[in-house]
Amino acid sequence: MIYNMDCIEGSKKYIKDESIDLIVTDPPYNLGFGGTTQTKSKKPRFSIIANDNLSDRNYQRFTFQWLREAHRILKPGHHIYVFIDWRMYPQLALWMRRCGFVIKNCIVWDKVHMGMGHQYRFRHEFIIFAVKGDGKARRIPTRSTTDIWSIPRISGNKTVHPTEKPALLMDDIILNSSFEGETIADFFVGSGPVPVAAKQLGREVIGFELDQAYFEITNARLDKVYLSE
Ligand SMILES: C[S@@+](CC[C@H](N)C(=O)[O-])C[C@H]1O[C@@H](n2cnc3c(N)ncnc32)[C@H](O)[C@@H]1O
């Protein structure tokens, strides 16, 4: 179930304490990002995403609010994966620890194809991998998986969202950190890679997306998954 609403409000309203098996989410990085692909008129293809242009203080408040909700709904010892880039990693890692998550690793997503950036072109993002609490935690089933994942990004002219992630990137996360039939939460659904991968892999999903256009794109993608089953 995906809701077209604010994730903090939605989580409080619809998700019970310690009822979620896995959280995978890609929050706004507060970099004022509206996509890099320019049309012929040099205008950005997308508007700046919601909550991506806040004052430092408001971004911190917003992040603490959703992280506290994430902590409340996740089962103890279960996993959370949060996307971020190098510029915001220090703050997010600190805030996650303050909210009760224990950071286990930082996965580097190698996007294979370079993006923007003029002093070394950008080609990676981080995925913080953490667990709730410091008690007994779920373990990743395979000992041979490394923390660098090379999965091609979606090329700029094919994206439908300014910070779109490939659904393929979510497969290993979901397979390594949840079982079939379990429930995954995504606070910032965007164009839907987490719900799409979750449904394809037989998991239940609950997610929130503030922007109606992206909410509709996600639902259309999910309909295709249902039709192909
Ligand atoms: C970084 S993007 C996620 C992109 C997604 N991973 C994808 O591949 O399409 C963050 C998304 O969160 C949404 N968003 C921002 N603030 C929100 C909030 N308070 N509640 C729900 N969604 C929110 C934005 O509209 C944006 O689509």
The ligand as an SDF file (V2000), in Angstrom:
LIG
                    3D

 27 29  0  0  0  0  0  0  0  0999 V2000
   15.3310   11.1570   -3.0980 C   0  0  0  0  0  0  0  0  0  0  0  0
   13.7190   11.0520   -3.7060 S   0  0  0  0  0  0  0  0  0  0  0  0
   13.4120    9.3240   -3.8520 C   0  0  0  0  0  0  0  0  0  0  0  0
   13.6300    8.8430   -5.2690 C   0  0  0  0  0  0  0  0  0  0  0  0
   13.3660    7.3660   -5.4340 C   0  0  0  0  0  0  0  0  0  0  0  0
   14.4060    6.5910   -4.8170 N   0  0  0  0  0  0  0  0  0  0  0  0
   13.3050    6.9920   -6.8970 C   0  0  0  0  0  0  0  0  0  0  0  0
   14.1160    6.1880   -7.3520 O   0  0  0  0  0  0  0  0  0  0  0  0
   12.4330    7.4920   -7.5950 O   0  0  0  0  0  0  0  0  0  0  0  0
   12.7830   11.5080   -2.3000 C   0  0  0  0  0  0  0  0  0  0  0  0
   11.2820   11.5160   -2.5320 C   0  0  0  0  0  0  0  0  0  0  0  0
   10.6270   11.7890   -1.2860 O   0  0  0  0  0  0  0  0  0  0  0  0
    9.5120   12.6190   -1.5160 C   0  0  0  0  0  0  0  0  0  0  0  0
    9.2750   13.3100   -0.2450 N   0  0  0  0  0  0  0  0  0  0  0  0
    9.9110   14.3920    0.2600 C   0  0  0  0  0  0  0  0  0  0  0  0
    9.4430   14.6770    1.4760 N   0  0  0  0  0  0  0  0  0  0  0  0
    8.5090   13.7470    1.7730 C   0  0  0  0  0  0  0  0  0  0  0  0
    7.6950   13.4960    2.9070 C   0  0  0  0  0  0  0  0  0  0  0  0
    7.7420   14.2790    3.9850 N   0  0  0  0  0  0  0  0  0  0  0  0
    6.8560   12.4460    2.8880 N   0  0  0  0  0  0  0  0  0  0  0  0
    6.7930   11.6410    1.7770 C   0  0  0  0  0  0  0  0  0  0  0  0
    7.5310   11.8370    0.6680 N   0  0  0  0  0  0  0  0  0  0  0  0
    8.3780   12.8690    0.6780 C   0  0  0  0  0  0  0  0  0  0  0  0
    9.9020   13.5100   -2.6640 C   0  0  0  0  0  0  0  0  0  0  0  0
    8.7650   13.9720   -3.3700 O   0  0  0  0  0  0  0  0  0  0  0  0
   10.7880   12.5590   -3.5100 C   0  0  0  0  0  0  0  0  0  0  0  0
   10.0360   11.9510   -4.5210 O   0  0  0  0  0  0  0  0  0  0  0  0
  1  2  1  0
  2  3  1  0
  2 10  1  0
  3  4  1  0
  4  5  1  0
  5  6  1  0
  5  7  1  0
  7  8  2  0
  7  9  1  0
 10 11  1  0
 11 12  1  0
 11 26  1  0
 12 13  1  0
 13 14  1  0
 13 24  1  0
 14 15  1  0
 14 23  1  0
 15 16  2  0
 16 17  1  0
 17 18  1  0
 17 23  2  0
 18 19  1  0
 18 20  2  0
 20 21  1  0
 21 22  2  0
 22 23  1  0
 24 25  1  0
 24 26  1  0
 26 27  1  0
M  CHG  2   2   1   9  -1
M  END
$$$$
